[in-house]
Amino acid sequence: MSKFSFKGRLQTDPKGVQQLFDFYKFAKQYSNCWFTIDFEQLEWFDANLSSELLLYCYNLKKNNNLKFFIDYSILKGDLNVLSRNGFAYYVVHNKEHFKPVDDRETVIPIKAFQPDNADSFADYIENIFLKQRGLDKIDKDSKDRIKSSYFEIFDNVGIHANTKSPIICCGQHFPASGELKFTLTDYGDGFLKKIAQHTLNEIKSGADAISWAVKGGSTKPDAIKGGNGLKKIMMYCFKNGGELSIVSDGCFWSLQNKSINSQNLNNCRDGATIHLTFRYLT
């Protein structure tokens, strides 16, 4: 049986994102067989990254007819989050767990949405994500702005991403550090293609395309200048000490400590991933 072994600490940073892509690149060599996802050498896994790993598994099942094996006995200690959030069940059984058992009440369970299923996504954002106990201290107005921003992001994926693959979300609350991380990922066209077309190739790189979008740029003909969902989320993070990271077109773009940075990755997979980190929740 073919196998890929994750190692070290898989965190929401360029190194963690790269290791996820390395898994996908390696597994794409195989087809019509069982494949082991090995976590034995892994020390830590940010549970929000389950969304991206599940999206890779979805495409490998669909395009390569792979079937996945996970040794549940390894998923203990910090790694049991991969059971508690429903990831392991979803990958092995090819369907979501109706209600994952989370005795610590720290996970935002993994969920996949078809791009045209806005009602299901809205219910998840309103009744699961924003009602996670880690966000109890965030005021209603802020929650409403975050909610509307994610609705707009989901709508943009449906309109512009040119994909039938699911949009996948997942998150985790870290009570000890007062943080909550939430990730949304898709397998569409990414940022650069549509933005380059819209700007007549004035925008030529992934980093520039992401910067253009978070500053309020929109490829919608009827868009209100400066009013898109990404800009609203970026401004929330800037004002409240949060972090926004976006991965698309071979670039890891981040707003952290009120500073913007970008790093090129050896990762040019289709689509985009948006990571949001709330801080100071204690």
Accessible surface in RSA format (square Angstrom, percent):
REM  Atomic radii and reference values for relative SASA: ProtOr
REM  Chains: A
REM  Algorithm: Lee & Richards
REM  Probe-radius: 1.40
REM  Slices: 20
REM RES _ NUM      All-atoms   Total-Side   Main-Chain    Non-polar    All polar
REM                ABS   REL    ABS   REL    ABS   REL    ABS   REL    ABS   REL
RES MET A   1   148.08  76.7  63.80  42.2  84.28 200.7  74.16  63.1  73.92  97.9
RES SER A   2    27.20  23.0  14.30  19.1  12.90  29.7  10.40  22.1  16.80  23.5
RES LYS A   3   112.49  54.9  95.29  58.5  17.20  41.0  44.63  40.2  67.86  72.3
RES PHE A   4    30.89  15.5  28.73  17.8   2.16   5.6  30.89  18.7   0.00   0.0
RES SER A   5    25.78  21.8  14.07  18.8  11.71  27.0   7.21  15.3  18.58  26.0
RES PHE A   6     0.00   0.0   0.00   0.0   0.00   0.0   0.00   0.0   0.00   0.0
RES LYS A   7   118.96  58.0 114.35  70.2   4.61  11.0  57.61  51.9  61.35  65.3
RES GLY A   8    26.14  32.2   0.00   N/A  26.14  32.2  23.48  64.4   2.66   6.0
RES ARG A   9   116.55  48.9 102.07  52.0  14.48  34.5  41.17  56.3  75.38  45.7
RES LEU A  10     0.00   0.0   0.00   0.0   0.00   0.0   0.00   0.0   0.00   0.0
RES GLN A  11    61.37  34.3  61.20  44.7   0.17   0.4   6.12  13.0  55.25  41.9
RES THR A  12    17.46  12.4   5.53   5.6  11.93  28.4   5.53   7.4  11.93  18.0
RES ASP A  13    49.23  34.5  48.75  48.5   0.48   1.1  23.58  55.5  25.64  25.6
RES PRO A  14    28.68  20.9  27.96  25.5   0.72   2.6  28.31  23.4   0.37   2.3
RES LYS A  15   162.27  79.2 153.00  93.9   9.27  22.1 101.68  91.5  60.59  64.5
RES GLY A  16     0.69   0.9   0.00   N/A   0.69   0.9   0.30   0.8   0.39   0.9
RES VAL A  17     0.00   0.0   0.00   0.0   0.00   0.0   0.00   0.0   0.00   0.0
RES GLN A  18    35.53  19.9  35.53  26.0   0.00   0.0  31.73  67.5   3.81   2.9
RES GLN A  19    29.82  16.7  28.58  20.9   1.24   3.0  15.44  32.9  14.38  10.9
RES LEU A  20     0.00   0.0   0.00   0.0   0.00   0.0   0.00   0.0   0.00   0.0
RES PHE A  21    27.10  13.6  27.10  16.8   0.00   0.0  27.10  16.4   0.00   0.0
RES ASP A  22    57.21  40.1  53.76  53.5   3.45   8.1  16.35  38.5  40.85  40.7
RES PHE A  23     0.00   0.0   0.00   0.0   0.00   0.0   0.00   0.0   0.00   0.0
RES TYR A  24    11.15   5.2  11.15   6.3   0.00   0.0   2.54   1.9   8.61  10.6
RES LYS A  25   118.56  57.8 114.02  70.0   4.55  10.8  73.83  66.5  44.73  47.6
RES PHE A  26    67.53  33.8  64.20  39.8   3.33   8.7  67.20  40.7   0.33   0.9
RES ALA A  27     0.00   0.0   0.00   0.0   0.00   0.0   0.00   0.0   0.00   0.0
RES LYS A  28   109.17  53.3  93.08  57.1  16.09  38.3  42.09  37.9  67.08  71.5
RES GLN A  29   127.41  71.2  86.41  63.2  40.99  97.6  42.77  91.0  84.63  64.2
RES TYR A  30    71.27  33.3  68.06  38.7   3.21   8.4  40.99  30.8  30.28  37.3
RES SER A  31    61.48  52.0  45.58  60.8  15.90  36.6  16.02  34.1  45.46  63.7
RES ASN A  32   111.39  76.8  82.59  79.8  28.80  69.4  29.05  69.9  82.34  79.6
RES CYS A  33    44.50  33.7  32.94  36.7  11.55  27.2  38.54  97.6   5.96   6.4
RES TRP A  34   123.20  49.4 119.33  57.8   3.87   9.1  96.72  51.6  26.48  43.0
RES PHE A  35     0.00   0.0   0.00   0.0   0.00   0.0   0.00   0.0   0.00   0.0
RES THR A  36    18.96  13.5  18.96  19.2   0.00   0.0  13.08  17.6   5.88   8.9
RES ILE A  37     1.58   0.9   0.00   0.0   1.58   3.8   0.00   0.0   1.58   4.3
RES ASP A  38    12.37   8.7  10.37  10.3   2.01   4.7   3.87   9.1   8.50   8.5
RES PHE A  39     2.14   1.1   1.56   1.0   0.58   1.5   1.56   0.9   0.58   1.7
RES GLU A  40   126.82  72.8 104.71  79.2  22.11  52.6  23.91  46.2 102.91  84.0
RES GLN A  41    95.73  53.5  79.18  57.9  16.55  39.4  37.53  79.9  58.20  44.1
RES LEU A  42    10.46   5.8   0.00   0.0  10.46  26.3   0.15   0.1  10.31  27.7
RES GLU A  43   116.03  66.6  95.81  72.5  20.22  48.2  40.31  78.0  75.72  61.8
RES TRP A  44    47.07  18.9  47.07  22.8   0.00   0.0  45.49  24.3   1.58   2.6
RES PHE A  45     3.42   1.7   0.14   0.1   3.28   8.5   0.14   0.1   3.28   9.4
RES ASP A  46     2.01   1.4   2.01   2.0   0.00   0.0   0.00   0.0   2.01   2.0
RES ALA A  47     0.00   0.0   0.00   0.0   0.00   0.0   0.00   0.0   0.00   0.0
RES ASN A  48     0.28   0.2   0.28   0.3   0.00   0.0   0.00   0.0   0.28   0.3
RES LEU A  49     0.00   0.0   0.00   0.0   0.00   0.0   0.00   0.0   0.00   0.0
RES SER A  50     0.00   0.0   0.00   0.0   0.00   0.0   0.00   0.0   0.00   0.0
RES SER A  51     0.00   0.0   0.00   0.0   0.00   0.0   0.00   0.0   0.00   0.0
RES GLU A  52     0.42   0.2   0.40   0.3   0.02   0.0   0.18   0.3   0.24   0.2
RES LEU A  53     0.00   0.0   0.00   0.0   0.00   0.0   0.00   0.0   0.00   0.0
RES LEU A  54     7.77   4.3   7.77   5.6   0.00   0.0   7.77   5.5   0.00   0.0
RES LEU A  55     0.23   0.1   0.23   0.2   0.00   0.0   0.23   0.2   0.00   0.0
RES TYR A  56     0.19   0.1   0.19   0.1   0.00   0.0   0.19   0.1   0.00   0.0
RES CYS A  57     0.16   0.1   0.16   0.2   0.00   0.0   0.16   0.4   0.00   0.0
RES TYR A  58    68.88  32.2  65.61  37.3   3.28   8.5  50.43  37.9  18.45  22.7
RES ASN A  59     5.39   3.7   4.77   4.6   0.62   1.5   0.29   0.7   5.10   4.9
RES LEU A  60     0.96   0.5   0.69   0.5   0.28   0.7   0.96   0.7   0.00   0.0
RES LYS A  61    42.49  20.7  32.41  19.9  10.08  24.0  29.33  26.4  13.16  14.0
RES LYS A  62   126.51  61.7  90.49  55.5  36.03  85.8  71.07  64.0  55.44  59.1
RES ASN A  63   101.75  70.2  64.46  62.3  37.29  89.8  24.16  58.1  77.59  75.0
RES ASN A  64    23.72  16.4  21.34  20.6   2.37   5.7   2.19   5.3  21.52  20.8
RES ASN A  65    82.35  56.8  80.25  77.6   2.10   5.1  18.83  45.3  63.52  61.4
RES LEU A  66     4.03   2.2   0.00   0.0   4.03  10.1   0.00   0.0   4.03  10.8
RES LYS A  67   112.56  54.9 110.21  67.6   2.34   5.6  57.64  51.9  54.92  58.5
RES PHE A  68     2.84   1.4   0.00   0.0   2.84   7.4   0.00   0.0   2.84   8.1
RES PHE A  69    93.75  46.9  93.40  57.9   0.35   0.9  93.75  56.8   0.00   0.0
RES ILE A  70     4.85   2.8   0.51   0.4   4.34  10.5   0.51   0.4   4.34  11.8
RES ASP A  71    54.92  38.5  51.48  51.2   3.44   8.1  11.20  26.4  43.72  43.6
RES TYR A  72    98.72  46.1  87.05  49.5  11.66  30.4  85.27  64.1  13.45  16.6
RES SER A  73    77.38  65.4  57.79  77.1  19.59  45.1  56.35 120.0  21.03  29.5
RES ILE A  74    33.56  19.1  28.00  20.9   5.56  13.4  30.44  21.9   3.12   8.5
RES LEU A  75    12.20   6.8   0.50   0.4  11.70  29.4   0.50   0.4  11.70  31.5
RES LYS A  76   150.13  73.2 141.48  86.8   8.65  20.6  88.68  79.8  61.46  65.5
RES GLY A  77    48.37  59.6   0.00   N/A  48.37  59.6  39.44 108.2   8.93  20.0
RES ASP A  78    77.94  54.6  63.50  63.2  14.44  34.1   6.77  15.9  71.17  71.0
RES LEU A  79    13.01   7.2  13.01   9.3   0.00   0.0  13.01   9.1   0.00   0.0
RES ASN A  80    35.10  24.2  35.10  33.9   0.00   0.0   8.11  19.5  26.99  26.1
RES VAL A  81     1.01   0.7   1.01   0.9   0.00   0.0   1.01   0.9   0.00   0.0
RES LEU A  82     0.00   0.0   0.00   0.0   0.00   0.0   0.00   0.0   0.00   0.0
RES SER A  83    42.56  36.0  28.47  38.0  14.09  32.5  27.38  58.3  15.18  21.3
RES ARG A  84    14.55   6.1  13.38   6.8   1.17   2.8  11.60  15.9   2.95   1.8
RES ASN A  85     0.03   0.0   0.00   0.0   0.03   0.1   0.00   0.0   0.03   0.0
RES GLY A  86     1.95   2.4   0.00   N/A   1.95   2.4   1.86   5.1   0.09   0.2
RES PHE A  87     0.17   0.1   0.17   0.1   0.00   0.0   0.17   0.1   0.00   0.0
RES ALA A  88     0.13   0.1   0.13   0.2   0.00   0.0   0.13   0.2   0.00   0.0
RES TYR A  89    65.27  30.5  64.95  37.0   0.32   0.8  35.62  26.8  29.65  36.5
RES TYR A  90    33.92  15.8  33.67  19.2   0.25   0.6  19.21  14.4  14.70  18.1
RES VAL A  91     0.93   0.6   0.00   0.0   0.93   2.2   0.00   0.0   0.93   2.5
RES VAL A  92    49.26  32.4  27.98  25.3  21.29  51.3  27.98  24.3  21.29  57.7
RES HIS A  93    92.42  50.5  73.49  51.1  18.94  48.4  45.29  46.7  47.13  54.8
RES ASN A  94   108.93  75.1  90.10  87.1  18.84  45.4  20.30  48.9  88.63  85.7
RES LYS A  95   124.27  60.6 119.92  73.6   4.34  10.3  67.33  60.6  56.94  60.6
RES GLU A  96    65.32  37.5  53.88  40.8  11.44  27.2  22.25  43.0  43.07  35.2
RES HIS A  97    65.59  35.8  58.54  40.7   7.05  18.0  33.29  34.3  32.30  37.6
RES PHE A  98   196.32  98.2 168.59 104.4  27.72  72.1 172.11 104.3  24.20  69.3
RES LYS A  99   157.58  76.9 150.55  92.4   7.03  16.7  93.65  84.3  63.93  68.1
RES PRO A 100    24.58  17.9  12.80  11.7  11.78  42.8  13.77  11.4  10.81  67.2
RES VAL A 101   117.79  77.5 105.22  95.3  12.56  30.3 109.39  95.0   8.40  22.8
RES ASP A 102    29.75  20.8  14.72  14.7  15.02  35.5  12.29  28.9  17.46  17.4
RES ASP A 103   119.57  83.8  82.95  82.6  36.63  86.6  44.47 104.7  75.10  74.9
RES ARG A 104   109.60  46.0  97.42  49.7  12.18  29.0  42.36  57.9  67.24  40.7
RES GLU A 105   110.54  63.5 105.26  79.6   5.27  12.6  36.39  70.4  74.15  60.5
RES THR A 106    11.59   8.2  11.59  11.7   0.00   0.0  10.47  14.1   1.11   1.7
RES VAL A 107    12.04   7.9   2.91   2.6   9.13  22.0   2.91   2.5   9.13  24.8
RES ILE A 108     0.33   0.2   0.05   0.0   0.28   0.7   0.33   0.2   0.00   0.0
RES PRO A 109    33.85  24.7  33.85  30.9   0.00   0.0  33.85  27.9   0.00   0.0
RES ILE A 110     9.10   5.2   1.58   1.2   7.52  18.1   1.58   1.1   7.52  20.4
RES LYS A 111    52.47  25.6  52.47  32.2   0.00   0.0  19.59  17.6  32.88  35.0
RES ALA A 112    23.60  21.7  10.20  15.7  13.41  30.5  10.52  14.8  13.08  34.6
RES PHE A 113     2.87   1.4   0.42   0.3   2.46   6.4   2.87   1.7   0.00   0.0
RES GLN A 114    85.30  47.7  82.96  60.6   2.34   5.6  42.73  91.0  42.57  32.3
RES PRO A 115    22.75  16.6  16.09  14.7   6.66  24.2  16.22  13.4   6.53  40.6
RES ASP A 116   131.54  92.1  96.84  96.4  34.70  82.1  49.87 117.4  81.67  81.4
RES ASN A 117    63.23  43.6  58.69  56.7   4.55  10.9  11.46  27.6  51.77  50.0
RES ALA A 118    55.59  51.1  52.38  80.8   3.22   7.3  52.55  74.0   3.05   8.1
RES ASP A 119   124.93  87.5 115.89 115.3   9.04  21.4  35.82  84.3  89.11  88.9
RES SER A 120    33.04  27.9  22.95  30.6  10.09  23.2  18.19  38.7  14.85  20.8
RES PHE A 121     1.66   0.8   1.66   1.0   0.00   0.0   1.66   1.0   0.00   0.0
RES ALA A 122    24.91  22.9  24.91  38.4   0.00   0.0  24.91  35.1   0.00   0.0
RES ASP A 123    75.60  53.0  72.82  72.5   2.77   6.6  20.98  49.4  54.61  54.5
RES TYR A 124     3.79   1.8   3.30   1.9   0.50   1.3   3.72   2.8   0.07   0.1
RES ILE A 125     0.00   0.0   0.00   0.0   0.00   0.0   0.00   0.0   0.00   0.0
RES GLU A 126    65.91  37.8  59.79  45.2   6.12  14.6  11.89  23.0  54.02  44.1
RES ASN A 127    70.19  48.4  54.43  52.6  15.76  37.9  19.02  45.8  51.17  49.5
RES ILE A 128    65.14  37.1  58.61  43.7   6.54  15.8  61.72  44.4   3.42   9.3
RES PHE A 129     0.00   0.0   0.00   0.0   0.00   0.0   0.00   0.0   0.00   0.0
RES LEU A 130     8.94   5.0   8.59   6.1   0.35   0.9   8.59   6.0   0.35   0.9
RES LYS A 131   137.91  67.3 114.72  70.4  23.19  55.2  74.22  66.8  63.69  67.8
RES GLN A 132    15.76   8.8   9.22   6.7   6.54  15.6  11.67  24.8   4.09   3.1
RES ARG A 133   104.88  44.0  91.35  46.6  13.53  32.2  39.92  54.6  64.96  39.4
RES GLY A 134     4.12   5.1   0.00   N/A   4.12   5.1   2.61   7.1   1.51   3.4
RES LEU A 135     0.00   0.0   0.00   0.0   0.00   0.0   0.00   0.0   0.00   0.0
RES ASP A 136    96.93  67.9  71.24  70.9  25.69  60.7  28.23  66.4  68.70  68.5
RES LYS A 137   153.61  74.9 118.84  72.9  34.77  82.8  92.39  83.2  61.21  65.2
RES ILE A 138    20.05  11.4   9.35   7.0  10.70  25.8  13.63   9.8   6.43  17.4
RES ASP A 139    83.60  58.6  73.26  72.9  10.34  24.4  49.84 117.3  33.76  33.7
RES LYS A 140   150.57  73.5 140.41  86.1  10.16  24.2 112.61 101.4  37.95  40.4
RES ASP A 141    92.85  65.0  89.87  89.5   2.98   7.0  15.03  35.4  77.82  77.6
RES SER A 142     8.36   7.1   8.33  11.1   0.03   0.1   0.29   0.6   8.07  11.3
RES LYS A 143    40.10  19.6  39.88  24.5   0.22   0.5  20.18  18.2  19.92  21.2
RES ASP A 144    47.95  33.6  45.20  45.0   2.75   6.5  23.60  55.5  24.34  24.3
RES ARG A 145   131.76  55.3 130.15  66.3   1.61   3.8  61.71  84.3  70.05  42.5
RES ILE A 146     3.80   2.2   2.79   2.1   1.01   2.4   3.74   2.7   0.06   0.2
RES LYS A 147    48.22  23.5  48.22  29.6   0.00   0.0  15.30  13.8  32.92  35.1
RES SER A 148    48.72  41.2  43.71  58.3   5.01  11.5  38.62  82.2  10.11  14.2
RES SER A 149     0.65   0.5   0.65   0.9   0.00   0.0   0.00   0.0   0.65   0.9
RES TYR A 150     0.00   0.0   0.00   0.0   0.00   0.0   0.00   0.0   0.00   0.0
RES PHE A 151    66.39  33.2  60.18  37.3   6.21  16.2  61.96  37.6   4.43  12.7
RES GLU A 152    43.62  25.0  38.40  29.1   5.22  12.4  18.38  35.6  25.24  20.6
RES ILE A 153     9.45   5.4   8.97   6.7   0.48   1.2   9.34   6.7   0.11   0.3
RES PHE A 154     5.84   2.9   5.74   3.6   0.10   0.3   5.74   3.5   0.10   0.3
RES ASP A 155    64.00  44.8  59.01  58.7   4.99  11.8  20.60  48.5  43.41  43.3
RES ASN A 156    40.97  28.3  40.02  38.7   0.95   2.3  15.46  37.2  25.51  24.7
RES VAL A 157    14.71   9.7  11.20  10.1   3.51   8.5  13.57  11.8   1.14   3.1
RES GLY A 158    41.05  50.6   0.00   N/A  41.05  50.6  11.89  32.6  29.16  65.3
RES ILE A 159   101.23  57.6  70.67  52.6  30.57  73.7  76.23  54.9  25.00  67.8
RES HIS A 160    38.02  20.8  36.86  25.6   1.16   3.0  31.67  32.6   6.35   7.4
RES ALA A 161     9.26   8.5   5.56   8.6   3.70   8.4   9.14  12.9   0.12   0.3
RES ASN A 162   110.90  76.5  81.39  78.7  29.51  71.1  20.76  50.0  90.13  87.1
RES THR A 163    28.76  20.5   4.72   4.8  24.03  57.3   9.12  12.3  19.64  29.7
RES LYS A 164   177.33  86.5 166.09 101.9  11.24  26.8 110.68  99.6  66.65  71.0
RES SER A 165     8.79   7.4   8.36  11.2   0.43   1.0   0.00   0.0   8.79  12.3
RES PRO A 166     4.36   3.2   4.36   4.0   0.00   0.0   4.36   3.6   0.00   0.0
RES ILE A 167     0.00   0.0   0.00   0.0   0.00   0.0   0.00   0.0   0.00   0.0
RES ILE A 168     1.25   0.7   1.25   0.9   0.00   0.0   1.25   0.9   0.00   0.0
RES CYS A 169     0.00   0.0   0.00   0.0   0.00   0.0   0.00   0.0   0.00   0.0
RES CYS A 170     0.00   0.0   0.00   0.0   0.00   0.0   0.00   0.0   0.00   0.0
RES GLY A 171     0.00   0.0   0.00   N/A   0.00   0.0   0.00   0.0   0.00   0.0
RES GLN A 172    14.35   8.0  14.35  10.5   0.00   0.0   0.00   0.0  14.35  10.9
RES HIS A 173    13.72   7.5  12.44   8.6   1.27   3.3   8.51   8.8   5.21   6.1
RES PHE A 174    28.96  14.5  26.80  16.6   2.16   5.6  28.96  17.6   0.00   0.0
RES PRO A 175    59.25  43.2  49.36  45.0   9.89  35.9  51.37  42.4   7.88  49.0
RES ALA A 176   110.49 101.6  68.13 105.1  42.36  96.4  80.59 113.5  29.90  79.2
RES SER A 177    71.47  60.4  41.02  54.7  30.45  70.1  47.94 102.1  23.53  33.0
RES GLY A 178     0.76   0.9   0.00   N/A   0.76   0.9   0.76   2.1   0.00   0.0
RES GLU A 179    34.46  19.8  34.46  26.1   0.00   0.0   1.77   3.4  32.69  26.7
RES LEU A 180     0.00   0.0   0.00   0.0   0.00   0.0   0.00   0.0   0.00   0.0
RES LYS A 181    32.13  15.7  32.13  19.7   0.00   0.0   6.70   6.0  25.43  27.1
RES PHE A 182     0.17   0.1   0.00   0.0   0.17   0.4   0.00   0.0   0.17   0.5
RES THR A 183     0.00   0.0   0.00   0.0   0.00   0.0   0.00   0.0   0.00   0.0
RES LEU A 184     1.53   0.9   1.52   1.1   0.01   0.0   1.52   1.1   0.01   0.0
RES THR A 185     0.00   0.0   0.00   0.0   0.00   0.0   0.00   0.0   0.00   0.0
RES ASP A 186     7.97   5.6   7.97   7.9   0.00   0.0   0.00   0.0   7.97   7.9
RES TYR A 187    39.50  18.4  32.55  18.5   6.95  18.1  21.22  15.9  18.28  22.5
RES GLY A 188     3.96   4.9   0.00   N/A   3.96   4.9   1.94   5.3   2.02   4.5
RES ASP A 189    31.79  22.3  17.16  17.1  14.63  34.6   4.93  11.6  26.86  26.8
RES GLY A 190    18.38  22.7   0.00   N/A  18.38  22.7   3.74  10.3  14.64  32.8
RES PHE A 191    27.19  13.6  21.43  13.3   5.76  15.0  26.53  16.1   0.65   1.9
RES LEU A 192    40.53  22.6  40.53  29.0   0.00   0.0  40.53  28.5   0.00   0.0
RES LYS A 193   101.65  49.6  92.58  56.8   9.07  21.6  61.05  54.9  40.60  43.3
RES LYS A 194    55.31  27.0  53.43  32.8   1.88   4.5  43.03  38.7  12.28  13.1
RES ILE A 195     9.77   5.6   9.77   7.3   0.00   0.0   9.77   7.0   0.00   0.0
RES ALA A 196    13.86  12.7  13.86  21.4   0.00   0.0  13.86  19.5   0.00   0.0
RES GLN A 197   107.84  60.3  90.67  66.3  17.17  40.9  47.41 100.9  60.43  45.8
RES HIS A 198    92.94  50.8  65.92  45.8  27.02  69.1  42.56  43.9  50.38  58.6
RES THR A 199    22.36  15.9   9.22   9.3  13.14  31.3  16.72  22.5   5.64   8.5
RES LEU A 200   159.52  88.8 135.75  97.1  23.77  59.8 140.45  98.6  19.07  51.3
RES ASN A 201    94.11  64.9  92.06  89.0   2.05   4.9  17.79  42.8  76.32  73.8
RES GLU A 202   139.75  80.2 112.86  85.4  26.89  64.0  43.38  83.9  96.37  78.7
RES ILE A 203    22.18  12.6  21.64  16.1   0.54   1.3  21.86  15.7   0.32   0.9
RES LYS A 204   162.68  79.4 135.95  83.4  26.73  63.6  82.74  74.5  79.94  85.1
RES SER A 205    45.24  38.2  41.41  55.3   3.84   8.8  41.57  88.5   3.67   5.1
RES GLY A 206     6.67   8.2   0.00   N/A   6.67   8.2   0.15   0.4   6.51  14.6
RES ALA A 207    24.32  22.4  22.98  35.5   1.35   3.1  23.15  32.6   1.17   3.1
RES ASP A 208    74.06  51.9  71.46  71.1   2.60   6.2   7.57  17.8  66.49  66.3
RES ALA A 209     0.00   0.0   0.00   0.0   0.00   0.0   0.00   0.0   0.00   0.0
RES ILE A 210     0.00   0.0   0.00   0.0   0.00   0.0   0.00   0.0   0.00   0.0
RES SER A 211    28.08  23.7  28.08  37.5   0.00   0.0  13.72  29.2  14.36  20.1
RES TRP A 212    59.76  24.0  53.55  25.9   6.21  14.6  38.16  20.3  21.60  35.0
RES ALA A 213     7.34   6.7   7.34  11.3   0.00   0.0   7.34  10.3   0.00   0.0
RES VAL A 214     1.33   0.9   1.33   1.2   0.00   0.0   1.33   1.2   0.00   0.0
RES LYS A 215   142.21  69.4 124.86  76.6  17.35  41.3  74.47  67.0  67.74  72.2
RES GLY A 216     4.59   5.7   0.00   N/A   4.59   5.7   2.26   6.2   2.34   5.2
RES GLY A 217    18.55  22.9   0.00   N/A  18.55  22.9  13.46  36.9   5.09  11.4
RES SER A 218    28.29  23.9  11.28  15.1  17.00  39.2   9.44  20.1  18.84  26.4
RES THR A 219    27.99  19.9  13.76  13.9  14.23  33.9   8.69  11.7  19.29  29.2
RES LYS A 220    41.82  20.4  35.93  22.0   5.89  14.0  18.11  16.3  23.71  25.3
RES PRO A 221   141.89 103.4  98.76  90.0  43.13 156.8 110.19  91.0  31.70 197.0
RES ASP A 222   121.06  84.8  92.65  92.2  28.41  67.2  48.86 115.0  72.20  72.0
RES ALA A 223    41.96  38.6  11.68  18.0  30.28  68.9  18.01  25.4  23.95  63.4
RES ILE A 224   146.49  83.4 134.54 100.2  11.95  28.8 139.05 100.1   7.44  20.2
RES LYS A 225   197.61  96.4 167.35 102.7  30.26  72.0 122.56 110.3  75.05  79.9
RES GLY A 226    25.48  31.4   0.00   N/A  25.48  31.4  10.95  30.0  14.53  32.5
RES GLY A 227    23.48  29.0   0.00   N/A  23.48  29.0  16.54  45.4   6.94  15.5
RES ASN A 228    11.61   8.0  10.39  10.0   1.22   2.9   4.76  11.4   6.85   6.6
RES GLY A 229     0.76   0.9   0.00   N/A   0.76   0.9   0.00   0.0   0.76   1.7
RES LEU A 230    15.52   8.6  14.55  10.4   0.97   2.5  14.55  10.2   0.97   2.6
RES LYS A 231    61.86  30.2  61.86  38.0   0.00   0.0  24.41  22.0  37.45  39.9
RES LYS A 232    82.95  40.5  72.80  44.7  10.15  24.2  45.20  40.7  37.76  40.2
RES ILE A 233     2.11   1.2   0.87   0.6   1.24   3.0   2.11   1.5   0.00   0.0
RES MET A 234    23.95  12.4  23.95  15.9   0.00   0.0  23.20  19.7   0.75   1.0
RES MET A 235    69.79  36.1  69.79  46.2   0.00   0.0  58.88  50.1  10.91  14.5
RES TYR A 236    32.61  15.2  27.67  15.7   4.94  12.9  21.58  16.2  11.03  13.6
RES CYS A 237     1.20   0.9   0.34   0.4   0.85   2.0   0.00   0.0   1.20   1.3
RES PHE A 238    82.38  41.2  81.44  50.4   0.94   2.4  82.38  49.9   0.00   0.0
RES LYS A 239   149.39  72.9 117.75  72.2  31.64  75.3  67.49  60.7  81.90  87.2
RES ASN A 240    67.58  46.6  54.83  53.0  12.75  30.7  16.78  40.4  50.80  49.1
RES GLY A 241    24.25  29.9   0.00   N/A  24.25  29.9  17.60  48.3   6.65  14.9
RES GLY A 242     4.08   5.0   0.00   N/A   4.08   5.0   1.82   5.0   2.26   5.1
RES GLU A 243    19.67  11.3  19.41  14.7   0.26   0.6   2.51   4.9  17.16  14.0
RES LEU A 244     0.00   0.0   0.00   0.0   0.00   0.0   0.00   0.0   0.00   0.0
RES SER A 245     1.58   1.3   1.51   2.0   0.06   0.1   0.00   0.0   1.58   2.2
RES ILE A 246     0.00   0.0   0.00   0.0   0.00   0.0   0.00   0.0   0.00   0.0
RES VAL A 247    10.60   7.0   8.88   8.0   1.73   4.2   8.88   7.7   1.73   4.7
RES SER A 248     3.38   2.9   0.00   0.0   3.38   7.8   3.38   7.2   0.00   0.0
RES ASP A 249    47.61  33.4  23.03  22.9  24.59  58.1  12.10  28.5  35.52  35.4
RES GLY A 250     8.18  10.1   0.00   N/A   8.18  10.1   2.59   7.1   5.59  12.5
RES CYS A 251     2.22   1.7   2.22   2.5   0.00   0.0   1.92   4.9   0.29   0.3
RES PHE A 252     9.05   4.5   8.07   5.0   0.97   2.5   8.07   4.9   0.97   2.8
RES TRP A 253     2.16   0.9   2.16   1.0   0.00   0.0   1.92   1.0   0.23   0.4
RES SER A 254    12.00  10.1  12.00  16.0   0.00   0.0   1.22   2.6  10.78  15.1
RES LEU A 255     2.86   1.6   2.86   2.0   0.00   0.0   2.86   2.0   0.00   0.0
RES GLN A 256    73.04  40.8  70.64  51.6   2.40   5.7   4.80  10.2  68.24  51.8
RES ASN A 257   126.01  86.9  97.44  94.2  28.57  68.8  35.18  84.7  90.83  87.8
RES LYS A 258   123.77  60.4  99.50  61.1  24.26  57.8  49.75  44.8  74.01  78.8
RES SER A 259    54.15  45.8  49.17  65.6   4.99  11.5  31.13  66.3  23.02  32.3
RES ILE A 260    89.77  51.1  64.63  48.1  25.14  60.6  64.63  46.5  25.14  68.2
RES ASN A 261    87.14  60.1  80.63  77.9   6.51  15.7  29.35  70.6  57.79  55.9
RES SER A 262    63.26  53.5  30.42  40.6  32.84  75.7   5.18  11.0  58.08  81.4
RES GLN A 263    97.90  54.7  92.02  67.3   5.88  14.0  33.29  70.9  64.61  49.0
RES ASN A 264   130.14  89.7 109.49 105.8  20.65  49.7  29.33  70.6 100.80  97.4
RES LEU A 265    21.49  12.0   4.25   3.0  17.23  43.3   8.95   6.3  12.54  33.7
RES ASN A 266   108.74  75.0  95.56  92.3  13.19  31.7  34.12  82.1  74.63  72.1
RES ASN A 267     5.39   3.7   1.83   1.8   3.56   8.6   0.37   0.9   5.02   4.8
RES CYS A 268   100.70  76.2  75.40  84.1  25.29  59.4  33.70  85.4  67.00  72.2
RES ARG A 269    25.27  10.6  11.32   5.8  13.95  33.2  15.21  20.8  10.07   6.1
RES ASP A 270    83.01  58.1  77.25  76.9   5.76  13.6  10.40  24.5  72.61  72.4
RES GLY A 271     2.85   3.5   0.00   N/A   2.85   3.5   0.00   0.0   2.85   6.4
RES ALA A 272     7.86   7.2   6.59  10.2   1.27   2.9   7.18  10.1   0.68   1.8
RES THR A 273     0.32   0.2   0.29   0.3   0.03   0.1   0.03   0.0   0.29   0.4
RES ILE A 274     7.90   4.5   7.90   5.9   0.00   0.0   7.90   5.7   0.00   0.0
RES HIS A 275     3.58   2.0   2.98   2.1   0.60   1.5   3.04   3.1   0.54   0.6
RES LEU A 276     1.21   0.7   0.74   0.5   0.47   1.2   0.74   0.5   0.47   1.3
RES THR A 277     6.88   4.9   6.45   6.5   0.42   1.0   0.07   0.1   6.81  10.3
RES PHE A 278     3.15   1.6   1.51   0.9   1.63   4.2   3.15   1.9   0.00   0.0
RES ARG A 279    52.47  22.0  42.39  21.6  10.08  24.0  17.94  24.5  34.52  20.9
RES TYR A 280   170.40  79.6 142.19  80.9  28.20  73.4 106.13  79.8  64.26  79.2
RES LEU A 281    17.72   9.9   6.95   5.0  10.77  27.1   7.52   5.3  10.19  27.4
RES THR A 282   108.33  77.0  69.12  70.1  39.20  93.4  57.88  77.7  50.45  76.3
END  Absolute sums over single chains surface
CHAIN  1 A    13152.9      10801.9       2350.9       6798.4       6354.4
END  Absolute sums over all chains
TOTAL         13152.9      10801.9       2350.9       6798.4       6354.4
